[in-house]
Amino acid sequence: MSVSTHDQSADLDAAIEQTGYYPAVVRSGVAAAVAGESVVSFLVQHEPTIDRDEVRRHITVVVLTPSRLILCHTDEHAPDDLLPQPYTATSTEAVKLSQVKSVVVNRMVANPAEITSTVPAPAEAVLTIGWGGINRVDLEPATCSDPQCEADHGYTGVVASDDFSLRVSSAADGQNAVDRLLEFAASLSAATQVD
């Protein structure tokens, strides 16, 4: 699969603007992290959450450039001891494509027995990207096959790279959001292929 060389910067700006979530602030954070590179592909996910009796907003922007994966998160905050007015906090991370170790896509297809097209439209998709920045260790006591054994067999576990994960569903976000996530995942997978 070839990666598109068409610069999608204008499309990214339009997608950020469409969310209506402090577009100038979000665009500024993204532009600083992209640092003039062309935009190969992108995802914009606006995620409002309810915190007791307040609605707090969060936006995630993921950008694929020819050489890097850019993640930008902007959160909305109520006045607090830090600032007496409402404010946003934006964090960005840039990862070299050569550092991306895994691109995992989970697709959930409703009523699979009824699917007749060659490319079913998933009702939900989850994209997980790992580059080794955050590793999760899941441990549990090790056992043996002898049900009468009372020996201590230590622990067994799994180390999983879980740096970034994003879930979208057609019910909550629309089918276009699911399709966009899958397109981005395909572009990222193509860009991280080993030659």
PyRosetta script that sets phi, psi and omega in degrees:
from pyrosetta import init, pose_from_sequence

init()
pose = pose_from_sequence("MSVSTHDQSADLDAAIEQTGYYPAVVRSGVAAAVAGESVVSFLVQHEPTIDRDEVRRHITVVVLTPSRLILCHTDEHAPDDLLPQPYTATSTEAVKLSQVKSVVVNRMVANPAEITSTVPAPAEAVLTIGWGGINRVDLEPATCSDPQCEADHGYTGVVASDDFSLRVSSAADGQNAVDRLLEFAASLSAATQVD")
pose.set_psi(1, 131.3)
pose.set_omega(1, 178.9)
pose.set_phi(2, -92.5)
pose.set_psi(2, 149.5)
pose.set_omega(2, 179.4)
pose.set_phi(3, -92.0)
pose.set_psi(3, 133.6)
pose.set_omega(3, 179.5)
pose.set_phi(4, -61.1)
pose.set_psi(4, 139.9)
pose.set_omega(4, 177.1)
pose.set_phi(5, -102.9)
pose.set_psi(5, -1.0)
pose.set_omega(5, 177.7)
pose.set_phi(6, -67.7)
pose.set_psi(6, 125.5)
pose.set_omega(6, 179.7)
pose.set_phi(7, -73.5)
pose.set_psi(7, 119.6)
pose.set_omega(7, -177.4)
pose.set_phi(8, -99.9)
pose.set_psi(8, 23.2)
pose.set_omega(8, -178.1)
pose.set_phi(9, -57.8)
pose.set_psi(9, -43.6)
pose.set_omega(9, -179.4)
pose.set_phi(10, -65.8)
pose.set_psi(10, -38.9)
pose.set_omega(10, 177.7)
pose.set_phi(11, -65.3)
pose.set_psi(11, -38.7)
pose.set_omega(11, 177.0)
pose.set_phi(12, -62.6)
pose.set_psi(12, -46.7)
pose.set_omega(12, 178.0)
pose.set_phi(13, -59.0)
pose.set_psi(13, -41.9)
pose.set_omega(13, 179.7)
pose.set_phi(14, -65.2)
pose.set_psi(14, -39.6)
pose.set_omega(14, 179.2)
pose.set_phi(15, -65.9)
pose.set_psi(15, -39.3)
pose.set_omega(15, 177.0)
pose.set_phi(16, -65.3)
pose.set_psi(16, -44.8)
pose.set_omega(16, 179.3)
pose.set_phi(17, -59.9)
pose.set_psi(17, -40.3)
pose.set_omega(17, -176.9)
pose.set_phi(18, -62.9)
pose.set_psi(18, -29.6)
pose.set_omega(18, 179.5)
pose.set_phi(19, -67.4)
pose.set_psi(19, -28.0)
pose.set_omega(19, -178.9)
pose.set_phi(20, 73.4)
pose.set_psi(20, 9.3)
pose.set_omega(20, -176.9)
pose.set_phi(21, -97.8)
pose.set_psi(21, 93.4)
pose.set_omega(21, 179.3)
pose.set_phi(22, 38.2)
pose.set_psi(22, 59.6)
pose.set_omega(22, -172.8)
pose.set_phi(23, -58.4)
pose.set_psi(23, -36.3)
pose.set_omega(23, -179.8)
pose.set_phi(24, -65.5)
pose.set_psi(24, -40.0)
pose.set_omega(24, 179.6)
pose.set_phi(25, -66.2)
pose.set_psi(25, -46.6)
pose.set_omega(25, -178.0)
pose.set_phi(26, -65.7)
pose.set_psi(26, -46.8)
pose.set_omega(26, 179.2)
pose.set_phi(27, -58.2)
pose.set_psi(27, -41.3)
pose.set_omega(27, -179.6)
pose.set_phi(28, -61.8)
pose.set_psi(28, -45.2)
pose.set_omega(28, 178.5)
pose.set_phi(29, -63.9)
pose.set_psi(29, -42.7)
pose.set_omega(29, 179.9)
pose.set_phi(30, -66.1)
pose.set_psi(30, -46.4)
pose.set_omega(30, -178.0)
pose.set_phi(31, -60.7)
pose.set_psi(31, -40.2)
pose.set_omega(31, 179.2)
pose.set_phi(32, -62.9)
pose.set_psi(32, -40.6)
pose.set_omega(32, -179.0)
pose.set_phi(33, -73.8)
pose.set_psi(33, -37.8)
pose.set_omega(33, 179.4)
pose.set_phi(34, -67.9)
pose.set_psi(34, -31.4)
pose.set_omega(34, 172.5)
pose.set_phi(35, 54.0)
pose.set_psi(35, 43.0)
pose.set_omega(35, 174.4)
pose.set_phi(36, 84.9)
pose.set_psi(36, -5.5)
pose.set_omega(36, 176.4)
pose.set_phi(37, -70.5)
pose.set_psi(37, 158.2)
pose.set_omega(37, 176.2)
pose.set_phi(38, -76.9)
pose.set_psi(38, 153.1)
pose.set_omega(38, 179.9)
pose.set_phi(39, -95.9)
pose.set_psi(39, 116.5)
pose.set_omega(39, -179.4)
pose.set_phi(40, -83.9)
pose.set_psi(40, -43.0)
pose.set_omega(40, -179.3)
pose.set_phi(41, -158.8)
pose.set_psi(41, 162.1)
pose.set_omega(41, -179.0)
pose.set_phi(42, -157.8)
pose.set_psi(42, 162.1)
pose.set_omega(42, 171.8)
pose.set_phi(43, -132.2)
pose.set_psi(43, 139.2)
pose.set_omega(43, 173.3)
pose.set_phi(44, -128.9)
pose.set_psi(44, 120.1)
pose.set_omega(44, -177.6)
pose.set_phi(45, -129.1)
pose.set_psi(45, 112.2)
pose.set_omega(45, 177.3)
pose.set_phi(46, -92.5)
pose.set_psi(46, 123.6)
pose.set_omega(46, -173.8)
pose.set_phi(47, -127.3)
pose.set_psi(47, 89.7)
pose.set_omega(47, 174.3)
pose.set_phi(48, -72.8)
pose.set_psi(48, 142.0)
pose.set_omega(48, 176.5)
pose.set_phi(49, -129.6)
pose.set_psi(49, 153.5)
pose.set_omega(49, 179.0)
pose.set_phi(50, -101.2)
pose.set_psi(50, 123.0)
pose.set_omega(50, 179.4)
pose.set_phi(51, -117.1)
pose.set_psi(51, 98.0)
pose.set_omega(51, -174.2)
pose.set_phi(52, 58.4)
pose.set_psi(52, -109.1)
pose.set_omega(52, -178.9)
pose.set_phi(53, -107.5)
pose.set_psi(53, 16.3)
pose.set_omega(53, 178.8)
pose.set_phi(54, -119.3)
pose.set_psi(54, 148.2)
pose.set_omega(54, 172.2)
pose.set_phi(55, -99.4)
pose.set_psi(55, 123.5)
pose.set_omega(55, 177.5)
pose.set_phi(56, -112.4)
pose.set_psi(56, 141.7)
pose.set_omega(56, -177.5)
pose.set_phi(57, -111.1)
pose.set_psi(57, 148.7)
pose.set_omega(57, 179.0)
pose.set_phi(58, -142.6)
pose.set_psi(58, 140.1)
pose.set_omega(58, 175.1)
pose.set_phi(59, -129.4)
pose.set_psi(59, 136.9)
pose.set_omega(59, 175.1)
pose.set_phi(60, -114.8)
pose.set_psi(60, 129.4)
pose.set_omega(60, 174.7)
pose.set_phi(61, -123.1)
pose.set_psi(61, 124.6)
pose.set_omega(61, 178.8)
pose.set_phi(62, -117.8)
pose.set_psi(62, 127.1)
pose.set_omega(62, -175.2)
pose.set_phi(63, -125.9)
pose.set_psi(63, 134.0)
pose.set_omega(63, 173.0)
pose.set_phi(64, -104.4)
pose.set_psi(64, 122.2)
pose.set_omega(64, 174.4)
pose.set_phi(65, -109.5)
pose.set_psi(65, 175.4)
pose.set_omega(65, 178.7)
pose.set_phi(66, -60.0)
pose.set_psi(66, -23.4)
pose.set_omega(66, -176.2)
pose.set_phi(67, -123.7)
pose.set_psi(67, -12.7)
pose.set_omega(67, -172.5)
pose.set_phi(68, -141.6)
pose.set_psi(68, 160.6)
pose.set_omega(68, 170.4)
pose.set_phi(69, -109.1)
pose.set_psi(69, 122.2)
pose.set_omega(69, -178.0)
pose.set_phi(70, -110.4)
pose.set_psi(70, 130.4)
pose.set_omega(70, 175.0)
pose.set_phi(71, -119.2)
pose.set_psi(71, 130.9)
pose.set_omega(71, -178.7)
pose.set_phi(72, -132.1)
pose.set_psi(72, 125.7)
pose.set_omega(72, 178.0)
pose.set_phi(73, -121.0)
pose.set_psi(73, 129.9)
pose.set_omega(73, 175.1)
pose.set_phi(74, -124.7)
pose.set_psi(74, 126.7)
pose.set_omega(74, 179.9)
pose.set_phi(75, -117.0)
pose.set_psi(75, 149.2)
pose.set_omega(75, 177.1)
pose.set_phi(76, -98.3)
pose.set_psi(76, 137.9)
pose.set_omega(76, -179.2)
pose.set_phi(77, -130.2)
pose.set_psi(77, 144.8)
pose.set_omega(77, 174.3)
pose.set_phi(78, -79.2)
pose.set_psi(78, 161.0)
pose.set_omega(78, 176.7)
pose.set_phi(79, -54.1)
pose.set_psi(79, 143.7)
pose.set_omega(79, 179.1)
pose.set_phi(80, -152.6)
pose.set_psi(80, -164.0)
pose.set_omega(80, -179.3)
pose.set_phi(81, -66.2)
pose.set_psi(81, -24.7)
pose.set_omega(81, -179.4)
pose.set_phi(82, -72.6)
pose.set_psi(82, -49.5)
pose.set_omega(82, -179.8)
pose.set_phi(83, -137.6)
pose.set_psi(83, 136.1)
pose.set_omega(83, -178.8)
pose.set_phi(84, -77.9)
pose.set_psi(84, -9.0)
pose.set_omega(84, 177.2)
pose.set_phi(85, -112.6)
pose.set_psi(85, 162.8)
pose.set_omega(85, 174.2)
pose.set_phi(86, -58.4)
pose.set_psi(86, 147.0)
pose.set_omega(86, -178.7)
pose.set_phi(87, -150.1)
pose.set_psi(87, 167.4)
pose.set_omega(87, 174.5)
pose.set_phi(88, -115.4)
pose.set_psi(88, 155.9)
pose.set_omega(88, 174.0)
pose.set_phi(89, -128.8)
pose.set_psi(89, 125.7)
pose.set_omega(89, -179.1)
pose.set_phi(90, -117.1)
pose.set_psi(90, 130.6)
pose.set_omega(90, 173.8)
pose.set_phi(91, -124.1)
pose.set_psi(91, 141.2)
pose.set_omega(91, 179.0)
pose.set_phi(92, -128.1)
pose.set_psi(92, 152.6)
pose.set_omega(92, 175.6)
pose.set_phi(93, -140.1)
pose.set_psi(93, 136.2)
pose.set_omega(93, 177.4)
pose.set_phi(94, -118.5)
pose.set_psi(94, 127.1)
pose.set_omega(94, -177.2)
pose.set_phi(95, -122.5)
pose.set_psi(95, 128.3)
pose.set_omega(95, 175.3)
pose.set_phi(96, -61.9)
pose.set_psi(96, 139.1)
pose.set_omega(96, 179.6)
pose.set_phi(97, -59.3)
pose.set_psi(97, -31.7)
pose.set_omega(97, 179.8)
pose.set_phi(98, -66.5)
pose.set_psi(98, -17.2)
pose.set_omega(98, 179.2)
pose.set_phi(99, -87.9)
pose.set_psi(99, -16.2)
pose.set_omega(99, -178.8)
pose.set_phi(100, -68.2)
pose.set_psi(100, 119.2)
pose.set_omega(100, -175.8)
pose.set_phi(101, -97.2)
pose.set_psi(101, -28.4)
pose.set_omega(101, -178.6)
pose.set_phi(102, -151.2)
pose.set_psi(102, 143.8)
pose.set_omega(102, 173.4)
pose.set_phi(103, -128.6)
pose.set_psi(103, 107.3)
pose.set_omega(103, -175.8)
pose.set_phi(104, -109.9)
pose.set_psi(104, 129.1)
pose.set_omega(104, 178.1)
pose.set_phi(105, -123.5)
pose.set_psi(105, 123.1)
pose.set_omega(105, 173.5)
pose.set_phi(106, -107.7)
pose.set_psi(106, 125.8)
pose.set_omega(106, 178.8)
pose.set_phi(107, -113.5)
pose.set_psi(107, 132.7)
pose.set_omega(107, 175.7)
pose.set_phi(108, -112.7)
pose.set_psi(108, 118.3)
pose.set_omega(108, -178.2)
pose.set_phi(109, -111.2)
pose.set_psi(109, 122.0)
pose.set_omega(109, 179.3)
pose.set_phi(110, -78.5)
pose.set_psi(110, 145.6)
pose.set_omega(110, 177.8)
pose.set_phi(111, 47.9)
pose.set_psi(111, 59.2)
pose.set_omega(111, -174.9)
pose.set_phi(112, -61.9)
pose.set_psi(112, -27.6)
pose.set_omega(112, 179.7)
pose.set_phi(113, -67.1)
pose.set_psi(113, -21.2)
pose.set_omega(113, -178.7)
pose.set_phi(114, -92.6)
pose.set_psi(114, -2.6)
pose.set_omega(114, -177.2)
pose.set_phi(115, -78.5)
pose.set_psi(115, 125.4)
pose.set_omega(115, 178.3)
pose.set_phi(116, -117.8)
pose.set_psi(116, -15.3)
pose.set_omega(116, 180.0)
pose.set_phi(117, -77.9)
pose.set_psi(117, 159.7)
pose.set_omega(117, -179.3)
pose.set_phi(118, -75.0)
pose.set_psi(118, -23.7)
pose.set_omega(118, 178.7)
pose.set_phi(119, -124.4)
pose.set_psi(119, 91.9)
pose.set_omega(119, -179.3)
pose.set_phi(120, -68.2)
pose.set_psi(120, 149.1)
pose.set_omega(120, 178.6)
pose.set_phi(121, -90.2)
pose.set_psi(121, 108.7)
pose.set_omega(121, 178.8)
pose.set_phi(122, -62.0)
pose.set_psi(122, 143.6)
pose.set_omega(122, 177.1)
pose.set_phi(123, -81.1)
pose.set_psi(123, -19.1)
pose.set_omega(123, -177.6)
pose.set_phi(124, -155.2)
pose.set_psi(124, 150.1)
pose.set_omega(124, 176.5)
pose.set_phi(125, -147.4)
pose.set_psi(125, 147.0)
pose.set_omega(125, 177.5)
pose.set_phi(126, -127.0)
pose.set_psi(126, 127.7)
pose.set_omega(126, 177.0)
pose.set_phi(127, -109.5)
pose.set_psi(127, 125.4)
pose.set_omega(127, 176.2)
pose.set_phi(128, -123.9)
pose.set_psi(128, 127.9)
pose.set_omega(128, -178.0)
pose.set_phi(129, -120.3)
pose.set_psi(129, 132.3)
pose.set_omega(129, 179.1)
pose.set_phi(130, -124.4)
pose.set_psi(130, 135.1)
pose.set_omega(130, 175.3)
pose.set_phi(131, -134.7)
pose.set_psi(131, 6.1)
pose.set_omega(131, 175.2)
pose.set_phi(132, 92.0)
pose.set_psi(132, 6.8)
pose.set_omega(132, 177.7)
pose.set_phi(133, -72.6)
pose.set_psi(133, -36.9)
pose.set_omega(133, 178.7)
pose.set_phi(134, -130.8)
pose.set_psi(134, 125.4)
pose.set_omega(134, 175.7)
pose.set_phi(135, -118.8)
pose.set_psi(135, 138.8)
pose.set_omega(135, 178.7)
pose.set_phi(136, -109.7)
pose.set_psi(136, 134.3)
pose.set_omega(136, 178.0)
pose.set_phi(137, -112.2)
pose.set_psi(137, 121.2)
pose.set_omega(137, 175.9)
pose.set_phi(138, -108.3)
pose.set_psi(138, 113.0)
pose.set_omega(138, -178.8)
pose.set_phi(139, -112.2)
pose.set_psi(139, 150.1)
pose.set_omega(139, 173.6)
pose.set_phi(140, -150.1)
pose.set_psi(140, 155.8)
pose.set_omega(140, 178.8)
pose.set_phi(141, -61.3)
pose.set_psi(141, 135.5)
pose.set_omega(141, 177.7)
pose.set_phi(142, -79.4)
pose.set_psi(142, 146.5)
pose.set_omega(142, 178.6)
pose.set_phi(143, -131.4)
pose.set_psi(143, 169.5)
pose.set_omega(143, 174.3)
pose.set_phi(144, -120.4)
pose.set_psi(144, 176.1)
pose.set_omega(144, -175.4)
pose.set_phi(145, -78.9)
pose.set_psi(145, -8.4)
pose.set_omega(145, -179.7)
pose.set_phi(146, -84.3)
pose.set_psi(146, 111.8)
pose.set_omega(146, -177.6)
pose.set_phi(147, -66.2)
pose.set_psi(147, -18.7)
pose.set_omega(147, -180.0)
pose.set_phi(148, -90.9)
pose.set_psi(148, -7.8)
pose.set_omega(148, -176.0)
pose.set_phi(149, -68.2)
pose.set_psi(149, 133.0)
pose.set_omega(149, 177.5)
pose.set_phi(150, -117.3)
pose.set_psi(150, 11.9)
pose.set_omega(150, -178.2)
pose.set_phi(151, -73.5)
pose.set_psi(151, 153.5)
pose.set_omega(151, 175.6)
pose.set_phi(152, -86.6)
pose.set_psi(152, 114.1)
pose.set_omega(152, -178.2)
pose.set_phi(153, -97.9)
pose.set_psi(153, 10.8)
pose.set_omega(153, 179.6)
pose.set_phi(154, 78.3)
pose.set_psi(154, -146.7)
pose.set_omega(154, -178.2)
pose.set_phi(155, -127.8)
pose.set_psi(155, 156.6)
pose.set_omega(155, 173.1)
pose.set_phi(156, -129.9)
pose.set_psi(156, 156.2)
pose.set_omega(156, -178.4)
pose.set_phi(157, -170.8)
pose.set_psi(157, -176.2)
pose.set_omega(157, -178.3)
pose.set_phi(158, -133.9)
pose.set_psi(158, 135.9)
pose.set_omega(158, 172.2)
pose.set_phi(159, -103.4)
pose.set_psi(159, 121.4)
pose.set_omega(159, -177.6)
pose.set_phi(160, -122.2)
pose.set_psi(160, 136.9)
pose.set_omega(160, 174.5)
pose.set_phi(161, -83.0)
pose.set_psi(161, 123.9)
pose.set_omega(161, -174.2)
pose.set_phi(162, -141.1)
pose.set_psi(162, 59.9)
pose.set_omega(162, -174.5)
pose.set_phi(163, -76.2)
pose.set_psi(163, -37.5)
pose.set_omega(163, -177.1)
pose.set_phi(164, -150.2)
pose.set_psi(164, 136.6)
pose.set_omega(164, 177.1)
pose.set_phi(165, -143.6)
pose.set_psi(165, 138.5)
pose.set_omega(165, 179.2)
pose.set_phi(166, -139.5)
pose.set_psi(166, 128.9)
pose.set_omega(166, -179.9)
pose.set_phi(167, -115.8)
pose.set_psi(167, 132.9)
pose.set_omega(167, 173.4)
pose.set_phi(168, -131.4)
pose.set_psi(168, 150.6)
pose.set_omega(168, 177.8)
pose.set_phi(169, -135.7)
pose.set_psi(169, 149.9)
pose.set_omega(169, 179.4)
pose.set_phi(170, -66.6)
pose.set_psi(170, -31.7)
pose.set_omega(170, -179.6)
pose.set_phi(171, -66.7)
pose.set_psi(171, -41.7)
pose.set_omega(171, -176.6)
pose.set_phi(172, -91.8)
pose.set_psi(172, -37.1)
pose.set_omega(172, -171.0)
pose.set_phi(173, -113.3)
pose.set_psi(173, -12.1)
pose.set_omega(173, -176.5)
pose.set_phi(174, 94.8)
pose.set_psi(174, 151.3)
pose.set_omega(174, -178.5)
pose.set_phi(175, -62.7)
pose.set_psi(175, -31.3)
pose.set_omega(175, 179.0)
pose.set_phi(176, -60.7)
pose.set_psi(176, -37.4)
pose.set_omega(176, 178.9)
pose.set_phi(177, -65.8)
pose.set_psi(177, -39.9)
pose.set_omega(177, 178.2)
pose.set_phi(178, -65.1)
pose.set_psi(178, -46.5)
pose.set_omega(178, 179.2)
pose.set_phi(179, -60.8)
pose.set_psi(179, -40.7)
pose.set_omega(179, -179.4)
pose.set_phi(180, -64.9)
pose.set_psi(180, -41.4)
pose.set_omega(180, 177.8)
pose.set_phi(181, -61.1)
pose.set_psi(181, -43.5)
pose.set_omega(181, -179.9)
pose.set_phi(182, -66.6)
pose.set_psi(182, -37.6)
pose.set_omega(182, 176.2)
pose.set_phi(183, -63.9)
pose.set_psi(183, -43.8)
pose.set_omega(183, 178.7)
pose.set_phi(184, -62.7)
pose.set_psi(184, -44.8)
pose.set_omega(184, 179.6)
pose.set_phi(185, -59.3)
pose.set_psi(185, -40.3)
pose.set_omega(185, 178.8)
pose.set_phi(186, -65.1)
pose.set_psi(186, -41.5)
pose.set_omega(186, 178.8)
pose.set_phi(187, -64.7)
pose.set_psi(187, -43.5)
pose.set_omega(187, -179.8)
pose.set_phi(188, -65.9)
pose.set_psi(188, -42.7)
pose.set_omega(188, 178.2)
pose.set_phi(189, -60.0)
pose.set_psi(189, -42.8)
pose.set_omega(189, 179.2)
pose.set_phi(190, -64.7)
pose.set_psi(190, -37.6)
pose.set_omega(190, -177.7)
pose.set_phi(191, -73.5)
pose.set_psi(191, -20.6)
pose.set_omega(191, -177.9)
pose.set_phi(192, -105.1)
pose.set_psi(192, 14.3)
pose.set_omega(192, 177.7)
pose.set_phi(193, -63.7)
pose.set_psi(193, 144.9)
pose.set_omega(193, 174.1)
pose.set_phi(194, -88.8)
pose.set_psi(194, 126.3)
pose.set_omega(194, -179.0)
pose.set_phi(195, -76.1)
pose.dump_pdb("model.pdb")
